């Protein structure tokens, strides 16, 4: 009987609250319950086996390692060196702009980059060594700047360039180092 009286008193108090307040309390209680369930599931490893399953952890680790390996392969292919002959009478930056522009147009045609190509700029990036002059280039396509490292070799009359895929976090090392053939 005391229980019934207490419940009636609680129900009257609940009904005396404004409707908006009752809704907010209800939402808060449900949010807390959902959070508690999520924490409990996450703490148990998310599996139906209770304390987590080392087999599924190993499978997840193997899948993650495979995804990382495939990502590094894709980056290596994207950053692969490209070469072209240096035409006589053409300035080095102009020749690089033209060659990288053709490369980017090909990548756009194959769906590797979004177009249209808006332009390519190149500037010398250091002293030449052994006849190889280094350049930093940027191709702008669809409002995005794609960095390239390039070298010109006047002895062999060759241009070599590599697209640089920046790391996912600023300041982090490159996932796949750029080929030495694109460096002076």
Buried (B, 14 or more C-beta within 10 A) or exposed (E): EEEEEEEEEEEEEEEEEEEEEEEEEEEEEEEEEEEEEEEEEEEEBEEEEEEEBEEEEEEEEEEEEEEEEEBEEEBBEBBEBBBBEBEEEEEBBEBBBBBBBBBBBEBBEEEEBEEEBEEBBBEBBEEBEEEBBBBBBBBBBEEEEBBBBBBBBEEEEBBBBBBBBEEEEEEEEEBBEBBEBBBB
